């Protein structure tokens, strides 16, 4: 599924193309049906706007439900956004502290104006086997054949490669203009620990102790924790390097894949992926 640009698809690309009339509640029930332990007693995967009883005209997947994504969704006639990350700038989407914030007020009003329902698809998508974000990322990288369900976060490439070749491959496949590296571009790399998104530093450091990977492929991490552990390790002769992609870019392919996955489960309603995009500029 290609991302929809500002000019986007015509309205007919979404509206009127589905053959099934389904409520948002029915769609969510289908999406979580085969995920172990669902429905979860506690989860951030809640409907953050709209009504469960609303009939869906089209579904959009995205990483962050930004103002731009909301506008694009409305423009193409869809009324359900399935977003991986938070709507209102904190993990639990608590809004009491934002009531006087003008950006919160504007965004809330815009969503209500377009009558867009937004459902977060975070915990369930990560709990899927294999993890939906990881599968989408590995497909994008062409590395899905190296996935090992017995050790889902550790990827072993068939042959060692210079780190600079892996860096170039990731930048090209993920369309990343720049990334950050703690390591040596000429070092050999074969084992990669996958830490997409934001993974607790204690978990990553424990994995370094257990697996001693050549590379940690990270979305984001606190700089005074994992980064410093990697740097100190390298100063004493350890080989593990750290590559930081950025949170959005490290999980977006997983939400692009989610559009394909949802379309297979719900063929009667049009589904597309709209990229929220990299928030950063590089100078």
C-alpha positions as CSV (number, residue, x, y, z in Angstrom):
1,X,0.0,0.0,0.0
2,X,1.4,3.4,-1.0
3,X,1.2,6.4,1.3
4,X,-1.5,8.9,0.2
5,X,0.0,12.3,-0.7
6,X,-1.5,15.7,-0.1
7,X,-3.4,15.6,-3.4
8,X,-4.1,12.0,-2.4
9,X,-6.6,9.6,-3.9
10,X,-9.9,10.8,-5.2
11,X,-12.9,10.4,-2.9
12,X,-14.0,7.4,-5.0
13,X,-10.9,5.5,-4.0
14,X,-12.5,5.0,-0.6
15,X,-16.2,6.0,-0.4
16,X,-18.7,3.6,-1.9
17,X,-16.1,0.9,-2.8
18,X,-16.8,-1.4,0.2
19,X,-19.5,-4.0,0.0
20,X,-19.9,-4.6,3.8
21,X,-21.5,-2.3,6.3
22,X,-19.6,-2.8,9.5
23,X,-19.4,-0.8,12.7
24,X,-16.1,0.2,14.3
25,X,-16.9,-2.2,17.1
26,X,-17.2,-5.1,14.7
27,X,-14.0,-4.2,12.9
28,X,-12.0,-4.0,16.2
29,X,-13.4,-7.4,17.2
30,X,-12.2,-8.9,14.0
31,X,-8.7,-7.4,14.3
32,X,-8.1,-8.7,17.8
33,X,-9.8,-12.0,17.4
34,X,-6.8,-14.1,16.8
35,X,-4.4,-12.3,19.1
36,X,-3.4,-14.4,22.2
37,X,-5.1,-13.2,25.4
38,X,-7.5,-10.8,23.7
39,X,-9.4,-8.8,24.8
40,X,-6.8,-7.5,27.2
41,X,-8.0,-6.3,30.6
42,X,-5.7,-3.3,30.5
43,X,-4.4,-1.8,27.3
44,X,-3.8,1.6,25.7
45,X,-5.6,0.2,22.6
46,X,-8.8,2.2,23.1
47,X,-11.1,4.2,20.9
48,X,-9.8,7.7,21.4
49,X,-12.5,9.5,19.4
50,X,-15.8,8.7,17.8
51,X,-18.4,6.0,18.5
52,X,-18.1,2.2,18.5
53,X,-21.5,2.1,16.8
54,X,-20.5,4.2,13.8
55,X,-20.5,2.5,10.4
56,X,-17.0,2.6,8.8
57,X,-16.7,4.2,5.4
58,X,-13.0,3.4,5.1
59,X,-10.0,2.6,7.3
60,X,-6.6,4.3,7.4
61,X,-3.5,3.0,9.2
62,X,-0.8,5.3,10.4
63,X,2.0,5.7,13.0
64,X,0.9,9.0,14.5
65,X,-2.6,10.5,14.0
66,X,-1.3,14.0,13.2
67,X,-3.4,16.9,12.0
68,X,-2.3,16.2,8.5
69,X,-3.3,12.5,8.7
70,X,-6.7,13.5,10.0
71,X,-7.2,15.9,7.1
72,X,-6.1,13.4,4.5
73,X,-8.3,10.7,6.0
74,X,-11.4,13.0,5.7
75,X,-10.4,14.0,2.2
76,X,-10.6,10.5,0.9
77,X,-13.8,9.6,2.6
78,X,-12.6,7.3,5.4
79,X,-13.7,7.8,9.0
80,X,-11.6,5.3,11.0
81,X,-7.9,5.8,11.7
82,X,-6.0,2.9,13.2
83,X,-3.0,4.5,14.8
84,X,-0.1,2.8,16.4
85,X,0.9,5.7,18.7
86,X,-0.8,8.2,20.9
87,X,-3.3,10.9,19.8
88,X,-2.6,13.4,22.6
89,X,1.1,13.4,23.3
90,X,1.3,10.9,26.2
91,X,1.1,7.1,26.3
92,X,-2.2,6.8,28.1
93,X,-3.8,9.7,26.1
94,X,-4.8,11.5,29.2
95,X,-6.2,14.9,28.4
96,X,-7.0,16.6,31.7
97,X,-3.7,18.4,31.7
98,X,-4.2,19.6,28.2
99,X,-7.6,21.2,28.5
100,X,-6.1,24.8,28.1
101,X,-3.7,23.9,25.4
102,X,-4.6,25.5,22.1
103,X,-3.2,22.7,19.9
104,X,-5.1,20.1,21.8
105,X,-8.3,22.1,21.4
106,X,-7.7,22.6,17.7
107,X,-7.0,18.9,17.1
108,X,-10.0,17.8,19.1
109,X,-12.3,20.2,17.2
110,X,-10.9,19.0,13.8
111,X,-11.5,15.4,14.6
112,X,-15.0,16.2,15.7
113,X,-15.6,18.3,12.6
114,X,-14.7,15.4,10.3
115,X,-16.3,12.8,12.6
116,X,-13.2,10.7,12.6
117,X,-12.9,7.7,14.9
118,X,-9.4,7.0,16.1
119,X,-8.5,3.6,17.6
120,X,-5.1,2.9,18.9
121,X,-3.5,-0.4,17.7
122,X,-0.4,-0.7,19.8
123,X,-0.4,-3.5,22.4
124,X,-2.4,-5.9,20.2
125,X,-0.2,-5.3,17.2
126,X,3.0,-5.9,19.2
127,X,1.4,-9.0,20.9
128,X,0.6,-10.6,17.5
129,X,2.9,-13.5,16.6
130,X,5.1,-12.5,14.9
131,X,5.0,-8.9,16.2
132,X,3.2,-6.9,13.5
133,X,5.7,-4.0,13.6
134,X,8.7,-6.3,13.4
135,X,7.2,-8.3,10.5
136,X,6.4,-5.2,8.5
137,X,9.9,-3.8,9.1
138,X,11.6,-7.0,8.2
139,X,9.6,-7.3,5.0
140,X,10.6,-3.7,4.1
141,X,14.2,-4.6,4.7
142,X,14.0,-7.9,2.8
143,X,15.1,-9.7,6.0
144,X,11.9,-11.6,6.8
145,X,13.5,-15.0,5.9
146,X,16.1,-14.5,8.7
147,X,13.4,-14.2,11.4
148,X,13.6,-16.8,14.1
149,X,10.4,-17.2,16.2
150,X,12.5,-18.9,18.9
151,X,14.4,-15.7,19.4
152,X,12.2,-13.0,17.8
153,X,14.4,-10.0,18.6
154,X,17.7,-11.5,17.5
155,X,18.3,-11.5,13.8
156,X,21.3,-13.5,12.3
157,X,22.3,-12.5,8.8
158,X,23.6,-15.4,6.7
159,X,27.0,-13.7,6.2
160,X,28.9,-11.0,8.1
161,X,28.8,-7.6,6.4
162,X,30.6,-4.3,7.1
163,X,28.4,-2.1,9.2
164,X,28.5,0.6,6.5
165,X,26.8,-1.7,4.1
166,X,24.0,-2.5,6.6
167,X,23.6,1.2,7.3
168,X,23.3,2.0,3.6
169,X,20.8,-0.8,3.1
170,X,18.6,0.4,6.0
171,X,18.7,4.1,4.8
172,X,17.7,3.1,1.3
173,X,14.9,0.7,2.2
174,X,13.5,2.9,5.0
175,X,14.1,6.1,3.0
176,X,16.0,7.6,6.0
177,X,18.2,10.6,5.1
178,X,20.3,10.3,8.2
179,X,20.6,8.1,11.3
180,X,22.8,8.1,14.4
181,X,25.5,5.5,15.0
182,X,27.7,4.6,18.0
183,X,30.2,2.3,16.4
184,X,32.7,1.7,13.6
185,X,31.5,1.7,10.0
186,X,34.1,-0.8,9.0
187,X,33.4,-3.3,11.7
188,X,31.9,-6.7,10.8
189,X,28.2,-7.3,11.6
190,X,26.1,-10.4,11.5
191,X,23.9,-10.5,14.6
192,X,21.3,-7.7,15.1
193,X,19.1,-7.1,18.1
194,X,15.8,-5.5,17.1
195,X,14.7,-2.7,19.4
196,X,12.2,-0.8,17.2
197,X,10.2,2.0,18.7
198,X,11.1,2.8,22.3
199,X,12.5,-0.2,24.3
200,X,13.4,0.1,28.0
201,X,17.1,0.5,28.5
202,X,17.3,-2.2,31.1
203,X,15.8,-4.7,28.6
204,X,18.3,-3.7,25.9
205,X,21.3,-3.9,28.3
206,X,20.2,-7.3,29.5
207,X,20.0,-8.4,25.9
208,X,23.5,-7.1,25.3
209,X,24.7,-9.2,28.1
210,X,22.9,-12.3,26.9
211,X,23.4,-12.1,23.1
212,X,26.4,-9.8,22.7
213,X,25.0,-8.7,19.3
214,X,27.1,-6.9,16.7
215,X,24.4,-4.2,16.4
216,X,21.4,-2.9,18.2
217,X,18.9,-1.5,15.7
218,X,16.9,1.0,17.8
219,X,14.1,3.4,17.3
220,X,14.8,5.7,20.2
221,X,16.5,5.4,23.5
222,X,17.5,7.6,26.4
223,X,20.9,8.9,25.6
224,X,22.2,8.7,29.2
225,X,21.4,5.0,29.4
226,X,21.8,2.6,26.4
227,X,24.0,5.0,24.5
228,X,26.5,5.3,27.4
229,X,26.4,1.6,28.0
230,X,27.3,0.9,24.4
231,X,30.0,3.6,24.4
232,X,31.6,2.3,27.5
233,X,31.5,-1.3,26.2
234,X,33.2,-0.3,23.0
235,X,35.9,1.6,25.0
236,X,36.8,-1.6,26.8
237,X,36.9,-3.6,23.6
238,X,33.3,-4.9,23.2
239,X,31.9,-5.0,19.6
240,X,28.3,-4.0,20.0
241,X,27.3,-1.0,18.0
242,X,24.1,1.1,18.3
243,X,22.1,2.5,15.3
244,X,19.3,4.9,16.1
245,X,16.6,5.4,13.4
246,X,14.1,7.6,15.2
247,X,10.8,6.3,16.7
248,X,8.5,7.1,13.8
249,X,10.8,5.7,11.1
250,X,11.6,2.6,13.0
251,X,7.9,1.5,13.2
252,X,6.2,3.1,10.2
253,X,6.7,0.1,7.9
254,X,4.9,-2.0,10.4
255,X,1.8,0.2,10.1
256,X,2.1,0.1,6.3
257,X,2.0,-3.7,6.6
258,X,-1.0,-3.3,9.0
259,X,-3.0,-1.9,6.1
260,X,-2.4,-5.0,4.0
261,X,-3.1,-7.3,7.0
262,X,-6.4,-5.5,7.8
263,X,-7.5,-5.5,4.2
264,X,-7.2,-9.3,4.1
265,X,-9.3,-9.6,7.3
266,X,-11.9,-7.0,6.2
267,X,-12.1,-7.2,2.4
268,X,-15.4,-5.3,2.1
269,X,-14.1,-2.0,3.4
270,X,-11.3,-0.1,1.7
271,X,-8.0,0.2,3.7
272,X,-5.0,2.3,3.0
273,X,-1.9,3.5,4.8
274,X,-1.1,7.2,5.2
275,X,2.4,8.0,6.5
276,X,2.6,10.5,9.3
277,X,6.2,11.1,8.2
278,X,9.5,11.9,9.8
279,X,9.0,14.9,12.1
280,X,12.6,16.0,11.9
281,X,14.6,18.0,9.4
282,X,18.3,17.5,9.0
283,X,20.8,20.3,8.4
